[in-house]
Amino acid sequence: RRSSTVLCSLVPAEKSKYTDQLRAEDRSRLGRPTDHLAIGTQSLFLVFRLHQILIRRLNIAMTLAHSVGTDQSLCTLVEQMPGLNAEAAARRRYEAYLALVYALLDGGVGGAAEGGKYEDRVRSLLGHGAYELATMDKLISHIWKNLQALSQDETMWNLIQLYRRHRDSGSFQPEAFRQEAAFLSDHEPMYAFQWCPMQDQDQGVLHFEYLGDIAEDTDEDMGANEDDEMAEMEHVVEPNSKRPRR
């Protein structure tokens, strides 16, 4: 359901006879029927990588929120929260940091995103170990720009429809998927993504591979087939219209 929401599937996936034809001719399958396959543009790859960095930094903030309150060397450098136990204080610190992040999404921490005020506020909450969080505004800006690029990319939209057609068919057929993705790619560099959910867990592993210009590969295959056909035609012996001499 969550993936359907992200892919705006309130509108049914666009039908394609070409997809149906390629799937009918293809016998390839993924190793596990629960895996998902997608092919996307560089912007999609960047969104995944930047999202990974975002989650890593949020984990750093969570770790620091639990550690700075009990670090005696930082007791004079970070804000103290009297009257709260260690767990409640850590939760309060992390929630205060998330409030700063949400404010960045709104265009600034009440004007504090400029002039180093954001960094000062983060340092007072989480200590000097939060230096990696100082550029969170730039990270969010990069994510936002790539999401905008995805939303306006017709090639990516067509590839999303291709993914949804395979998903709605109940299985992913790699060869057919790649062949149609090559047709839709418009010679842009492509990446392959395979989501492998873990059994009985609400998590999984995302594998990705750089494919390059897969449309060029398709063009070369078609050219090779045409060359083979021409070679076969050249070896055909033309019938002799003259009668043989006796």
Kinemage of the C-alpha trace (Angstrom):
@kinemage 1
@onewidth
@group {chain A} dominant
@subgroup {mainchain}
@vectorlist {calphas} color= white
{ca arg a 1} P 0.000 0.000 0.000
{ca arg a 2} L 2.777 2.427 0.847
{ca ser a 3} L 4.513 1.919 -2.507
{ca ser a 4} L 1.185 2.399 -4.271
{ca thr a 5} L 0.704 5.722 -2.510
{ca val a 6} L 4.182 6.902 -3.490
{ca leu a 7} L 3.583 5.947 -7.111
{ca cys a 8} L 0.283 7.857 -7.235
{ca ser a 9} L -1.672 4.737 -8.108
{ca leu a 10} L -5.059 6.331 -7.497
{ca val a 11} L -4.993 6.391 -11.308
{ca pro a 12} L -4.688 2.857 -12.757
{ca ala a 13} L -1.460 1.952 -14.524
{ca glu a 14} L -1.443 2.744 -18.221
{ca lys a 15} L -2.066 -0.334 -20.372
{ca ser a 16} L 0.415 -1.315 -23.083
{ca lys a 17} L 0.100 -3.992 -25.755
{ca tyr a 18} L 3.875 -3.811 -26.158
{ca thr a 19} L 4.329 -4.830 -22.523
{ca asp a 20} L 1.893 -7.719 -22.979
{ca gln a 21} L 3.717 -8.875 -26.114
{ca leu a 22} L 7.172 -8.783 -24.508
{ca arg a 23} L 5.940 -10.586 -21.396
{ca ala a 24} L 4.311 -13.303 -23.519
{ca glu a 25} L 7.608 -13.943 -25.323
{ca asp a 26} L 9.801 -13.816 -22.203
{ca arg a 27} L 10.409 -16.779 -19.911
{ca ser a 28} L 12.874 -15.109 -17.517
{ca arg a 29} L 11.943 -14.616 -13.857
{ca leu a 30} L 13.500 -13.116 -10.748
{ca gly a 31} L 15.127 -15.549 -8.355
{ca arg a 32} L 12.504 -14.879 -5.671
{ca pro a 33} L 8.856 -14.122 -6.509
{ca thr a 34} L 8.626 -11.584 -3.662
{ca asp a 35} L 11.392 -9.363 -5.111
{ca his a 36} L 10.621 -6.190 -7.038
{ca leu a 37} L 12.501 -4.903 -10.077
{ca ala a 38} L 12.673 -1.328 -11.361
{ca ile a 39} L 14.766 0.588 -13.860
{ca gly a 40} L 15.126 4.332 -13.412
{ca thr a 41} L 17.064 7.460 -14.231
{ca gln a 42} L 20.026 9.003 -12.448
{ca ser a 43} L 17.667 11.289 -10.510
{ca leu a 44} L 15.992 8.239 -8.952
{ca phe a 45} L 19.388 6.799 -8.018
{ca leu a 46} L 20.375 10.112 -6.404
{ca val a 47} L 17.140 10.266 -4.417
{ca phe a 48} L 17.841 6.803 -2.974
{ca arg a 49} L 21.456 7.695 -2.126
{ca leu a 50} L 20.519 11.039 -0.569
{ca his a 51} L 17.729 9.357 1.391
{ca gln a 52} L 20.297 6.899 2.744
{ca ile a 53} L 22.475 9.808 3.879
{ca leu a 54} L 19.455 11.495 5.477
{ca ile a 55} L 18.565 8.368 7.490
{ca arg a 56} L 22.200 7.988 8.564
{ca arg a 57} L 22.278 11.550 9.877
{ca leu a 58} L 18.987 11.135 11.709
{ca asn a 59} L 20.446 8.027 13.355
{ca ile a 60} L 23.455 10.112 14.415
{ca ala a 61} L 21.090 12.661 15.972
{ca met a 62} L 19.235 9.893 17.812
{ca thr a 63} L 22.476 8.404 19.147
{ca leu a 64} L 23.762 11.789 20.315
{ca ala a 65} L 20.432 12.621 21.958
{ca his a 66} L 20.834 9.519 24.145
{ca ser a 67} L 24.524 10.007 24.919
{ca val a 68} L 25.080 13.733 25.580
{ca gly a 69} L 22.777 13.840 28.609
{ca thr a 70} L 24.962 11.362 30.498
{ca asp a 71} L 28.336 12.694 29.280
{ca gln a 72} L 29.823 14.675 32.175
{ca ser a 73} L 32.304 16.430 29.880
{ca leu a 74} L 29.394 18.045 28.007
{ca cys a 75} L 27.237 19.056 30.960
{ca thr a 76} L 28.260 22.712 30.637
{ca leu a 77} L 28.086 22.756 26.816
{ca val a 78} L 24.582 21.398 26.115
{ca glu a 79} L 21.182 22.383 27.375
{ca gln a 80} L 20.169 20.569 30.543
{ca met a 81} L 16.686 19.188 31.043
{ca pro a 82} L 16.073 18.909 34.781
{ca gly a 83} L 13.158 16.898 36.069
{ca leu a 84} L 13.319 14.321 33.275
{ca asn a 85} L 14.782 10.838 33.374
{ca ala a 86} L 17.461 9.893 30.834
{ca glu a 87} L 15.047 8.336 28.327
{ca ala a 88} L 12.568 11.218 28.460
{ca ala a 89} L 15.369 13.783 28.132
{ca ala a 90} L 16.819 11.963 25.117
{ca arg a 91} L 13.410 11.858 23.469
{ca arg a 92} L 12.929 15.591 24.141
{ca arg a 93} L 16.326 16.422 22.618
{ca tyr a 94} L 15.643 14.381 19.495
{ca glu a 95} L 12.178 15.877 19.045
{ca ala a 96} L 13.680 19.366 19.410
{ca tyr a 97} L 16.194 18.530 16.688
{ca leu a 98} L 13.450 17.218 14.395
{ca ala a 99} L 11.617 20.514 14.936
{ca leu a 100} L 14.712 22.291 13.578
{ca val a 101} L 14.745 19.987 10.545
{ca tyr a 102} L 11.057 20.611 9.854
{ca ala a 103} L 11.713 24.338 10.127
{ca leu a 104} L 14.416 23.974 7.472
{ca leu a 105} L 11.788 22.486 5.173
{ca asp a 106} L 9.725 25.633 5.692
{ca gly a 107} L 12.623 27.816 4.584
{ca gly a 108} L 14.596 28.473 7.729
{ca val a 109} L 14.556 28.050 11.503
{ca gly a 110} L 12.612 31.249 12.106
{ca gly a 111} L 15.400 32.980 10.252
{ca ala a 112} L 17.942 30.930 12.198
{ca ala a 113} L 19.109 28.891 9.218
{ca glu a 114} L 21.361 31.785 8.247
{ca gly a 115} L 24.304 33.246 10.052
{ca gly a 116} L 25.243 30.027 11.802
{ca lys a 117} L 22.243 30.113 14.151
{ca tyr a 118} L 21.060 26.678 13.075
{ca glu a 119} L 24.480 25.178 13.803
{ca asp a 120} L 24.586 26.879 17.209
{ca arg a 121} L 21.169 25.513 18.110
{ca val a 122} L 22.121 21.974 17.059
{ca arg a 123} L 25.351 22.170 19.052
{ca ser a 124} L 23.488 23.316 22.174
{ca leu a 125} L 21.111 20.354 21.850
{ca leu a 126} L 23.437 17.538 20.793
{ca gly a 127} L 26.982 18.714 21.533
{ca his a 128} L 30.024 19.216 19.326
{ca gly a 129} L 29.706 15.678 17.925
{ca ala a 130} L 26.805 16.892 15.778
{ca tyr a 131} L 29.095 18.514 13.197
{ca glu a 132} L 27.774 16.182 10.473
{ca leu a 133} L 24.308 17.639 10.990
{ca ala a 134} L 25.438 21.182 10.190
{ca thr a 135} L 24.768 20.789 6.449
{ca met a 136} L 21.320 19.223 6.808
{ca asp a 137} L 19.794 22.202 4.991
{ca lys a 138} L 21.975 21.519 1.934
{ca leu a 139} L 21.111 17.807 2.028
{ca ile a 140} L 17.388 18.531 2.157
{ca ser a 141} L 17.792 21.017 -0.701
{ca his a 142} L 19.477 18.367 -2.878
{ca ile a 143} L 16.731 15.838 -2.094
{ca trp a 144} L 14.044 18.386 -2.920
{ca lys a 145} L 15.642 19.325 -6.244
{ca asn a 146} L 15.952 15.701 -7.325
{ca leu a 147} L 12.354 14.980 -6.319
{ca gln a 148} L 11.275 17.939 -8.449
{ca ala a 149} L 13.347 16.599 -11.340
{ca leu a 150} L 11.645 13.206 -10.981
{ca ser a 151} L 8.168 14.724 -10.951
{ca gln a 152} L 8.844 16.580 -14.217
{ca asp a 153} L 10.709 13.781 -16.003
{ca glu a 154} L 8.534 12.142 -18.673
{ca thr a 155} L 11.024 9.284 -19.097
{ca met a 156} L 10.831 8.486 -15.382
{ca trp a 157} L 7.033 8.632 -15.470
{ca asn a 158} L 6.948 6.104 -18.324
{ca leu a 159} L 9.326 3.830 -16.398
{ca ile a 160} L 7.076 4.051 -13.330
{ca gln a 161} L 4.144 2.938 -15.489
{ca leu a 162} L 6.271 0.040 -16.751
{ca tyr a 163} L 7.063 -0.994 -13.167
{ca arg a 164} L 3.386 -0.845 -12.224
{ca arg a 165} L 2.328 -2.957 -15.219
{ca his a 166} L 4.742 -5.717 -14.218
{ca arg a 167} L 3.771 -5.465 -10.557
{ca asp a 168} L 0.057 -5.599 -11.350
{ca ser a 169} L 0.673 -8.663 -13.557
{ca gly a 170} L 1.884 -10.530 -10.481
{ca ser a 171} L 5.513 -11.096 -11.527
{ca phe a 172} L 8.558 -9.303 -12.880
{ca gln a 173} L 10.127 -10.618 -16.088
{ca pro a 174} L 13.641 -9.124 -16.274
{ca glu a 175} L 14.323 -9.510 -19.996
{ca ala a 176} L 10.983 -8.066 -21.060
{ca phe a 177} L 11.329 -5.301 -18.465
{ca arg a 178} L 14.779 -4.292 -19.677
{ca gln a 179} L 13.810 -4.424 -23.357
{ca glu a 180} L 10.866 -2.078 -22.893
{ca ala a 181} L 12.869 0.157 -20.520
{ca ala a 182} L 15.483 0.515 -23.273
{ca phe a 183} L 12.729 1.619 -25.658
{ca leu a 184} L 11.501 4.200 -23.104
{ca ser a 185} L 14.900 5.423 -21.888
{ca asp a 186} L 15.578 7.897 -24.712
{ca his a 187} L 19.313 7.083 -24.428
{ca glu a 188} L 19.548 8.363 -20.832
{ca pro a 189} L 21.892 6.491 -18.444
{ca met a 190} L 19.820 3.934 -16.549
{ca tyr a 191} L 20.076 2.201 -13.176
{ca ala a 192} L 18.496 -1.110 -12.171
{ca phe a 193} L 17.001 -1.505 -8.691
{ca gln a 194} L 15.969 -4.750 -7.047
{ca trp a 195} L 14.131 -4.687 -3.725
{ca cys a 196} L 14.509 -7.918 -1.741
{ca pro a 197} L 12.211 -8.036 1.316
{ca met a 198} L 13.335 -10.100 4.286
{ca gln a 199} L 11.112 -12.997 5.253
{ca asp a 200} L 8.698 -12.224 8.127
{ca gln a 201} L 10.187 -8.738 8.579
{ca asp a 202} L 9.081 -5.269 7.582
{ca gln a 203} L 12.425 -4.471 5.979
{ca gly a 204} L 14.600 -5.569 3.105
{ca val a 205} L 17.689 -4.901 0.998
{ca leu a 206} L 17.844 -2.645 -2.037
{ca his a 207} L 20.404 -3.634 -4.687
{ca phe a 208} L 21.248 -1.323 -7.544
{ca glu a 209} L 23.392 -1.548 -10.673
{ca tyr a 210} L 24.514 1.054 -13.194
{ca leu a 211} L 23.370 -0.019 -16.653
{ca gly a 212} L 24.426 2.961 -18.772
{ca asp a 213} L 22.754 3.530 -22.138
{ca ile a 214} L 20.654 0.394 -22.541
{ca ala a 215} L 18.973 1.837 -25.647
{ca glu a 216} L 22.377 1.734 -27.336
{ca asp a 217} L 22.690 -1.956 -26.463
{ca thr a 218} L 19.299 -2.591 -28.055
{ca asp a 219} L 20.312 -0.663 -31.181
{ca glu a 220} L 23.510 -2.730 -31.454
{ca asp a 221} L 21.547 -5.977 -31.120
{ca met a 222} L 19.138 -4.884 -33.832
{ca gly a 223} L 22.043 -3.854 -36.054
{ca ala a 224} L 23.744 -7.207 -35.528
{ca asn a 225} L 20.541 -9.022 -36.460
{ca glu a 226} L 20.220 -6.942 -39.611
{ca asp a 227} L 23.855 -7.708 -40.534
{ca asp a 228} L 23.219 -11.424 -40.051
{ca glu a 229} L 20.178 -11.251 -42.285
{ca met a 230} L 22.138 -9.405 -44.974
{ca ala a 231} L 24.927 -11.968 -44.782
{ca glu a 232} L 22.428 -14.788 -45.220
{ca met a 233} L 20.940 -13.055 -48.248
{ca glu a 234} L 24.379 -12.633 -49.827
{ca his a 235} L 24.985 -16.386 -49.560
{ca val a 236} L 21.753 -17.277 -51.315
{ca val a 237} L 22.557 -18.649 -54.790
{ca glu a 238} L 20.538 -16.871 -57.411
{ca pro a 239} L 18.758 -19.252 -59.832
{ca asn a 240} L 20.279 -19.421 -63.329
{ca ser a 241} L 17.724 -18.579 -65.969
{ca lys a 242} L 19.863 -20.011 -68.778
{ca arg a 243} L 19.637 -23.651 -69.826
{ca pro a 244} L 22.797 -25.646 -69.184
{ca arg a 245} L 24.770 -26.685 -72.282
{ca arg a 246} L 24.760 -30.325 -73.299
